[in-house]
Amino acid sequence: MFDVPRPHPVSVSRLKAKNDPFDTLVWWKDLDTPLTIEEVTEAVEQGCLQAPDSTKYNEETRCSRKKHIERVAWLVVHGWDRPIHIDVGVAGFSDPTWLVGDGNHRLAAAIVREDDYIEALVSGSIARLQNLLEN
């Protein structure tokens, strides 16, 4: 019988130091430049919110900059109940340049909200994740 994976609290500030969706072009198929915290804050203030849908992102479901901003803004206001997914790779074999496999909008919202922690399902070793975030 397999253990059911459980989420772990991950420091938002440490994850941001490695993978900042406001500093790196995360949604590269849709955007030319990263979103900004100011764009998201403005959307929140204006009530321009787009609830995330269950559509899996692929080539056919590309989003506009406005939609990405409004999705993050919605998450800032309403929160979320799903953990993000982090893949730390395998020591000596693969060192991922971007750790967040699913949940970049949630991470961006956590940064805007200045959350201390975000829940994450981690593929790989928790100790490796801690090591990656500390260095």
GIBEL-V418013 format. One record per residue. N is the residue number from 0. RES is the residue in three letters. PHI is phi in radians with two decimals (999 if undefined). Layout:
N|RES|PHI / N|RES|PHI
This chain:
0|MET|999 / 1|PHE|-1.64 / 2|ASP|-1.29 / 3|VAL|-1.36 / 4|PRO|-1.08 / 5|ARG|-2.13 / 6|PRO|-1.20 / 7|HIS|-2.13 / 8|PRO|-1.27 / 9|VAL|-2.13 / 10|SER|-1.08 / 11|VAL|-1.13 / 12|SER|-1.13 / 13|ARG|-1.25 / 14|LEU|-1.15 / 15|LYS|-1.06 / 16|ALA|-1.08 / 17|LYS|-1.61 / 18|ASN|-2.40 / 19|ASP|-1.66 / 20|PRO|-1.19 / 21|PHE|-1.65 / 22|ASP|-2.10 / 23|THR|-2.17 / 24|LEU|-1.36 / 25|VAL|-1.27 / 26|TRP|-1.64 / 27|TRP|-1.14 / 28|LYS|-1.31 / 29|ASP|-1.86 / 30|LEU|-2.15 / 31|ASP|-1.68 / 32|THR|-2.41 / 33|PRO|-1.10 / 34|LEU|-1.09 / 35|THR|-2.08 / 36|ILE|-1.06 / 37|GLU|-1.09 / 38|GLU|-1.10 / 39|VAL|-1.19 / 40|THR|-1.05 / 41|GLU|-1.11 / 42|ALA|-1.09 / 43|VAL|-1.08 / 44|GLU|-1.08 / 45|GLN|-1.56 / 46|GLY|1.27 / 47|CYS|-1.55 / 48|LEU|-2.12 / 49|GLN|-2.14 / 50|ALA|-1.09 / 51|PRO|-1.08 / 52|ASP|-1.90 / 53|SER|-1.56 / 54|THR|-1.18 / 55|LYS|-1.25 / 56|TYR|-1.21 / 57|ASN|-2.71 / 58|GLU|-0.99 / 59|GLU|-1.44 / 60|THR|-1.94 / 61|ARG|-1.06 / 62|CYS|-2.05 / 63|SER|-1.36 / 64|ARG|-1.00 / 65|LYS|-1.01 / 66|LYS|-1.16 / 67|HIS|-1.06 / 68|ILE|-1.05 / 69|GLU|-1.20 / 70|ARG|-1.18 / 71|VAL|-1.12 / 72|ALA|-1.05 / 73|TRP|-1.05 / 74|LEU|-1.15 / 75|VAL|-1.03 / 76|VAL|-1.37 / 77|HIS|-1.75 / 78|GLY|1.31 / 79|TRP|-2.74 / 80|ASP|-2.14 / 81|ARG|-1.98 / 82|PRO|-1.26 / 83|ILE|-1.37 / 84|HIS|-2.04 / 85|ILE|-2.09 / 86|ASP|-2.05 / 87|VAL|-1.60 / 88|GLY|1.24 / 89|VAL|-2.10 / 90|ALA|-0.91 / 91|GLY|1.48 / 92|PHE|-2.04 / 93|SER|-2.59 / 94|ASP|-2.08 / 95|PRO|-1.12 / 96|THR|-1.47 / 97|TRP|-2.24 / 98|LEU|-1.40 / 99|VAL|-1.45 / 100|GLY|-1.55 / 101|ASP|-2.56 / 102|GLY|2.09 / 103|ASN|-1.12 / 104|HIS|-1.13 / 105|ARG|-1.17 / 106|LEU|-1.10 / 107|ALA|-1.04 / 108|ALA|-1.12 / 109|ALA|-1.10 / 110|ILE|-1.16 / 111|VAL|-1.07 / 112|ARG|-1.32 / 113|GLU|1.04 / 114|ASP|-1.14 / 115|ASP|-1.33 / 116|TYR|-2.35 / 117|ILE|-2.32 / 118|GLU|-1.31 / 119|ALA|-2.45 / 120|LEU|-1.50 / 121|VAL|-1.98 / 122|SER|-1.61 / 123|GLY|1.97 / 124|SER|-1.45 / 125|ILE|-1.09 / 126|ALA|-1.08 / 127|ARG|-1.14 / 128|LEU|-1.06 / 129|GLN|-1.05 / 130|ASN|-1.12 / 131|LEU|-1.10 / 132|LEU|-1.37 / 133|GLU|-1.49 / 134|ASN|-1.82
